[in-house]
């Protein structure tokens, strides 16, 4: 009998409503692959793939010029602490449909979200090691759980030009209030505040998701100050904060250690920037059957549907505005971290996984090279 619960429940395409699903192709990178990115159609058929030289440093996207933006794991980055091996990146590549590298930027301290802008510039997250005195000012977390070198690593955000010149930068250590943004008590003190997504807003400011303090914030590009803050009374270890066309914020809310609720479930919420009210929400009708404790993604599609990544279980699905599931696909590929130069986490995640960080969907018009005729 099949011993993998995920495989036993079924892999690949699980269902499609051809009348309500958005037309297009879904892109994802299997995290425990050597560097595989796939594009599948609404029937679950693979229509294109890239086999790249570095394992995924989280996710991939298709740019407006049709090229693939891929974030790979830097082969020579420092080994800061065990879980750093899980979510670090560092090789920010733009490749054409054949896999040929168009441009590349490297930063061995980059992690989680490396956002390729349409003009070839990059907005991404990185870390710096704090000195003993500065690290001690970071509050919360598990006592004595600093990195093996005794440091707390604090997040930074960088915006660099095509040639790698720093155009703008921001440091959590300079701008985050220690009381207001204390680590939650179950988190190690090795990494604060763990920014897992960064997004350029239409007004020029920066949207960021801070996982280990359960906060989504807007950073003033001019001053570096926090000018908007959605706190842990609303979100719980959330991911993938992005801006919609009307200015609302779309968030994948994981739900781990959510306030005032003992049952864990994930949801996707659309939050009005003006008053922080929830304008739209998706949760499964049986809430606890949709849950990923870490990672996760949400993308609003052109027809108003929302693509959701239930990341730890390799599940991608699309829902209508009314919450009806109209497409579901489970990544059929499983592998563990052995052979991927990630020995620190082979014990943490010592099982074959089909996990994805985040998936994206594109209309046929956004990938003109796929069907040139």
C-alpha positions as CSV (number, residue, x, y, z in Angstrom):
1,X,0.0,0.0,0.0
2,X,1.2,3.5,-0.8
3,X,2.8,4.9,2.5
4,X,2.8,8.6,1.5
5,X,-0.4,10.1,2.6
6,X,-0.1,12.9,0.0
7,X,0.5,10.4,-2.8
8,X,-2.3,8.2,-1.6
9,X,-4.8,11.1,-1.9
10,X,-3.8,11.7,-5.5
11,X,-1.2,13.7,-7.4
12,X,-1.2,15.9,-10.5
13,X,-4.5,17.4,-11.7
14,X,-7.2,16.8,-9.2
15,X,-10.0,18.7,-10.9
16,X,-10.9,21.6,-13.2
17,X,-14.0,23.6,-14.0
18,X,-13.3,24.6,-17.6
19,X,-16.0,27.3,-17.6
20,X,-14.7,29.1,-14.5
21,X,-11.0,28.5,-14.4
22,X,-8.8,31.4,-15.7
23,X,-7.1,30.6,-19.0
24,X,-3.3,30.2,-18.7
25,X,-0.4,28.3,-17.3
26,X,0.9,27.8,-13.7
27,X,4.6,28.1,-12.9
28,X,6.3,26.5,-9.9
29,X,9.7,25.4,-8.6
30,X,10.0,22.2,-6.6
31,X,12.0,23.1,-3.5
32,X,13.9,19.8,-3.1
33,X,14.8,19.5,-6.7
34,X,18.2,20.3,-8.0
35,X,16.7,23.3,-9.8
36,X,13.5,22.3,-11.7
37,X,10.9,24.9,-12.7
38,X,7.8,23.7,-14.5
39,X,5.0,25.3,-16.4
40,X,1.7,23.3,-16.5
41,X,-1.6,24.0,-18.3
42,X,-5.1,23.8,-16.9
43,X,-5.2,20.0,-17.7
44,X,-2.1,19.5,-15.5
45,X,0.1,18.8,-18.5
46,X,3.7,20.0,-18.4
47,X,4.2,22.4,-21.4
48,X,7.7,23.7,-20.5
49,X,10.4,23.2,-18.0
50,X,13.8,24.7,-17.0
51,X,16.5,22.6,-15.3
52,X,18.7,25.2,-13.7
53,X,22.1,24.8,-12.0
54,X,21.1,25.7,-8.5
55,X,18.3,24.4,-6.2
56,X,15.5,26.8,-5.8
57,X,16.1,29.7,-3.5
58,X,12.3,29.8,-3.0
59,X,10.4,30.7,-6.2
60,X,10.4,31.7,-9.9
61,X,8.3,34.2,-11.9
62,X,7.9,35.1,-15.6
63,X,8.7,38.7,-16.3
64,X,6.9,41.0,-18.7
65,X,9.5,40.4,-21.4
66,X,8.7,36.7,-21.2
67,X,12.0,35.6,-19.5
68,X,12.1,33.6,-16.3
69,X,13.2,35.2,-13.1
70,X,14.7,32.5,-10.9
71,X,16.2,32.7,-7.5
72,X,18.8,30.0,-6.9
73,X,20.7,28.9,-3.8
74,X,24.2,30.5,-3.7
75,X,26.8,27.7,-3.9
76,X,29.3,29.5,-1.6
77,X,27.2,31.3,1.0
78,X,28.1,31.2,4.6
79,X,26.3,28.6,6.8
80,X,24.9,30.9,9.4
81,X,22.5,28.5,11.3
82,X,20.7,25.3,10.3
83,X,17.4,26.7,9.0
84,X,19.3,29.2,6.9
85,X,19.9,26.3,4.5
86,X,16.2,26.0,4.0
87,X,15.3,29.5,2.9
88,X,18.4,31.2,1.7
89,X,18.8,32.2,-2.0
90,X,21.5,34.5,-3.4
91,X,21.7,33.8,-7.1
92,X,19.2,36.0,-8.8
93,X,19.0,35.0,-12.4
94,X,17.0,36.1,-15.5
95,X,17.0,33.4,-18.1
96,X,15.4,33.0,-21.5
97,X,13.0,30.2,-22.4
98,X,15.9,28.0,-23.3
99,X,17.6,28.5,-20.0
100,X,20.4,30.8,-21.2
101,X,21.3,33.4,-18.6
102,X,20.5,37.0,-19.6
103,X,21.7,38.6,-16.4
104,X,22.6,37.6,-12.9
105,X,23.1,39.2,-9.5
106,X,24.7,37.4,-6.5
107,X,24.4,38.2,-2.8
108,X,25.4,35.3,-0.4
109,X,23.2,36.8,2.4
110,X,20.0,37.0,0.3
111,X,17.0,34.9,1.4
112,X,13.3,34.3,0.8
113,X,12.1,37.0,-1.6
114,X,14.1,38.3,-4.4
115,X,11.8,40.5,-6.5
116,X,12.9,41.0,-10.1
117,X,11.6,44.4,-11.4
118,X,10.6,44.9,-15.0
119,X,13.5,47.2,-15.7
120,X,16.2,44.7,-14.6
121,X,16.6,46.1,-11.1
122,X,16.1,43.9,-8.0
123,X,14.4,44.4,-4.7
124,X,15.3,41.7,-2.2
125,X,15.8,40.6,1.4
126,X,19.1,39.9,3.0
127,X,20.6,39.7,6.5
128,X,23.3,41.3,8.7
129,X,24.9,39.9,11.9
130,X,24.3,42.2,14.9
131,X,26.9,42.8,17.5
132,X,26.5,41.4,21.0
133,X,25.1,44.6,22.4
134,X,22.7,45.3,19.5
135,X,21.6,41.7,19.3
136,X,20.6,41.8,23.0
137,X,18.1,44.6,22.3
138,X,16.1,42.2,20.1
139,X,13.3,41.1,22.4
140,X,11.4,37.8,22.6
141,X,12.1,34.4,21.2
142,X,13.4,31.3,22.9
143,X,16.1,32.3,25.4
144,X,19.6,31.2,24.4
145,X,18.6,30.3,20.8
146,X,20.9,32.7,18.9
147,X,22.8,31.4,15.9
148,X,25.8,29.1,16.6
149,X,28.2,32.1,16.4
150,X,26.1,33.8,19.2
151,X,24.7,36.4,16.9
152,X,21.2,37.5,16.0
153,X,20.9,38.0,12.3
154,X,18.6,41.0,11.4
155,X,16.9,41.6,8.1
156,X,17.8,44.2,5.5
157,X,16.2,45.1,2.2
158,X,18.2,46.1,-0.8
159,X,17.2,47.7,-4.1
160,X,20.0,47.4,-6.7
161,X,20.5,48.4,-10.3
162,X,21.1,46.1,-13.2
163,X,24.8,46.5,-12.6
164,X,24.5,45.7,-8.9
165,X,24.8,49.2,-7.5
166,X,22.8,49.8,-4.3
167,X,20.0,52.3,-5.1
168,X,18.3,52.1,-1.7
169,X,18.6,50.0,1.4
170,X,16.9,49.5,4.8
171,X,17.9,47.8,8.0
172,X,15.5,46.4,10.6
173,X,18.1,47.2,13.3
174,X,17.8,50.9,12.5
175,X,14.0,51.2,12.0
176,X,12.1,48.6,13.9
177,X,10.8,49.3,17.5
178,X,12.0,46.4,19.7
179,X,8.9,46.3,21.8
180,X,6.4,46.6,19.0
181,X,8.2,44.0,16.9
182,X,9.4,41.4,19.4
183,X,9.9,37.9,18.3
184,X,7.1,35.6,19.2
185,X,8.0,33.3,22.1
186,X,8.2,30.0,20.1
187,X,10.8,31.5,17.6
188,X,14.6,31.1,17.8
189,X,16.5,34.3,18.2
190,X,18.8,33.5,15.3
191,X,16.8,35.6,12.8
192,X,14.7,38.7,13.4
193,X,12.1,39.6,12.2
194,X,12.3,37.1,9.3
195,X,11.1,39.0,6.2
196,X,9.6,36.5,3.8
197,X,8.2,38.8,1.2
198,X,9.0,42.3,-0.1
199,X,6.9,44.1,-2.7
200,X,7.2,47.6,-4.4
201,X,4.0,49.6,-4.0
202,X,2.5,51.8,-6.6
203,X,3.3,54.9,-4.4
204,X,7.0,54.0,-4.2
205,X,6.9,52.7,-0.7
206,X,7.8,49.1,0.3
207,X,5.4,46.4,1.5
208,X,7.0,43.6,3.7
209,X,5.8,40.5,5.5
210,X,7.6,39.9,8.8
211,X,6.9,36.2,9.8
212,X,8.4,35.7,13.2
213,X,6.7,38.8,14.6
214,X,3.4,38.2,12.7
215,X,3.2,41.6,11.0
216,X,2.7,43.1,7.6
217,X,4.2,46.6,7.3
218,X,4.7,49.4,4.8
219,X,8.1,51.1,4.9
220,X,8.5,54.7,3.8
221,X,11.1,54.7,1.1
222,X,11.9,58.3,2.0
223,X,12.4,57.9,5.7
224,X,12.6,54.2,6.4
225,X,9.9,54.5,9.0
226,X,7.0,52.1,9.4
227,X,3.9,54.0,8.1
228,X,1.4,51.1,8.2
229,X,1.3,48.0,10.4
230,X,-1.1,45.0,10.4
231,X,-0.3,43.2,13.6
232,X,-0.7,39.7,15.1
233,X,-4.3,40.3,16.1
234,X,-5.1,39.9,12.4
235,X,-2.3,37.8,10.8
236,X,-0.3,34.8,12.1
237,X,3.1,34.0,10.6
238,X,1.8,35.1,7.2
239,X,3.5,35.2,3.8
240,X,3.3,36.7,0.3
241,X,1.9,40.2,0.9
242,X,1.2,42.0,-2.4
243,X,-0.7,45.0,-3.6
244,X,-3.8,44.8,-5.8
245,X,-4.7,47.2,-8.5
246,X,-7.1,49.1,-6.2
247,X,-4.5,49.5,-3.5
248,X,-5.7,46.7,-1.2
249,X,-3.2,44.2,0.2
250,X,-3.5,40.5,-0.5
251,X,-2.0,38.2,2.1
252,X,-1.5,34.5,2.6
253,X,-2.3,34.1,6.4
254,X,-0.8,30.8,7.6
255,X,-2.6,30.7,10.9
256,X,0.1,29.2,13.1
257,X,-0.4,30.4,16.7
258,X,-3.3,32.6,15.7
259,X,-4.7,34.7,18.6
260,X,-7.7,33.4,20.5
261,X,-8.1,30.2,18.4
262,X,-6.8,26.7,19.2
263,X,-7.6,25.1,15.8
264,X,-5.1,25.9,13.1
265,X,-6.2,26.8,9.5
266,X,-4.8,28.9,6.7
267,X,-6.7,31.6,4.8
268,X,-6.2,34.3,2.2
269,X,-7.3,37.8,3.0
270,X,-7.6,41.0,1.1
271,X,-7.1,44.0,3.5
272,X,-8.1,47.6,2.8
273,X,-5.1,49.9,3.4
274,X,-7.2,52.8,4.7
275,X,-8.9,51.1,7.7
276,X,-7.4,47.6,7.7
277,X,-10.8,46.0,7.2
278,X,-10.9,42.6,5.5
279,X,-12.6,43.1,2.1
280,X,-12.4,39.4,1.0
281,X,-11.4,36.2,2.6
282,X,-10.9,32.6,1.4
283,X,-10.8,29.7,3.8
284,X,-11.9,26.2,3.2
285,X,-15.5,25.3,4.1
286,X,-13.9,22.8,6.4
287,X,-11.2,25.2,7.6
288,X,-8.7,22.8,9.1
289,X,-8.3,21.0,5.7
290,X,-6.5,24.0,4.2
291,X,-3.4,24.7,6.2
292,X,0.3,25.0,5.7
293,X,2.4,25.9,8.8
294,X,5.1,27.7,6.7
295,X,5.5,29.2,3.2
296,X,2.4,29.8,1.0
297,X,1.2,32.1,-1.8
298,X,-1.7,34.0,-3.2
299,X,-2.0,35.8,-6.5
300,X,-5.1,37.7,-7.8
301,X,-5.6,36.7,-11.5
302,X,-6.9,38.8,-14.4
303,X,-10.4,37.3,-14.3
304,X,-10.8,38.0,-10.6
305,X,-10.0,34.4,-9.4
306,X,-7.2,33.8,-6.9
307,X,-4.4,31.3,-7.2
308,X,-3.4,29.8,-3.9
309,X,-0.3,27.8,-2.9
310,X,-0.7,25.4,0.1
311,X,3.0,25.2,0.1
312,X,4.2,22.5,2.4
313,X,1.9,20.0,0.7
314,X,2.7,20.9,-2.9
315,X,-0.9,21.9,-3.5
316,X,-1.9,24.7,-5.9
317,X,-5.5,25.6,-6.4
318,X,-7.6,28.4,-7.9
319,X,-10.8,29.8,-6.4
320,X,-13.5,32.2,-7.6
321,X,-14.5,35.4,-5.8
322,X,-17.3,33.4,-4.3
323,X,-14.8,30.8,-2.9
324,X,-15.5,27.9,-5.3
325,X,-12.5,25.8,-6.2
326,X,-12.2,25.7,-10.0
327,X,-8.7,24.1,-10.4
328,X,-6.5,21.9,-8.2
329,X,-3.1,20.5,-8.8
330,X,-0.7,18.6,-6.5
331,X,3.0,18.6,-7.4
332,X,3.7,14.9,-8.2
333,X,7.4,15.1,-7.6
334,X,8.9,14.1,-4.2
335,X,12.5,14.3,-3.0
336,X,14.4,15.0,0.3
337,X,17.4,17.4,0.7
338,X,20.0,14.7,0.4
339,X,22.6,15.5,-2.3
340,X,21.6,19.2,-2.3
341,X,24.5,20.5,0.0
342,X,22.0,21.1,2.8
343,X,23.2,18.7,5.4
344,X,22.1,20.9,8.3
345,X,18.4,20.3,7.4
346,X,18.5,16.7,6.2
347,X,17.4,15.7,9.7
348,X,14.8,18.4,10.1
349,X,13.2,17.4,6.8
350,X,14.2,13.8,6.4
351,X,11.3,12.8,4.2
352,X,10.5,13.0,0.5
353,X,8.6,16.3,0.0
354,X,6.8,17.9,-2.9
355,X,6.8,21.4,-1.3
356,X,6.6,24.6,-3.2
357,X,7.3,28.1,-1.8
358,X,4.9,30.0,-4.1
359,X,3.3,29.5,-7.6
360,X,2.2,32.0,-10.2
361,X,-0.2,31.8,-13.1
362,X,0.1,33.6,-16.4
363,X,-2.4,34.1,-19.3
364,X,-1.4,32.9,-22.8
365,X,-0.7,36.5,-23.8
366,X,1.9,36.8,-21.0
367,X,3.9,33.9,-22.5
368,X,3.8,34.6,-26.3
369,X,6.9,32.4,-26.9
370,X,5.0,29.3,-25.7
371,X,2.7,29.2,-28.7
372,X,4.3,31.6,-31.2
373,X,1.7,30.8,-33.9
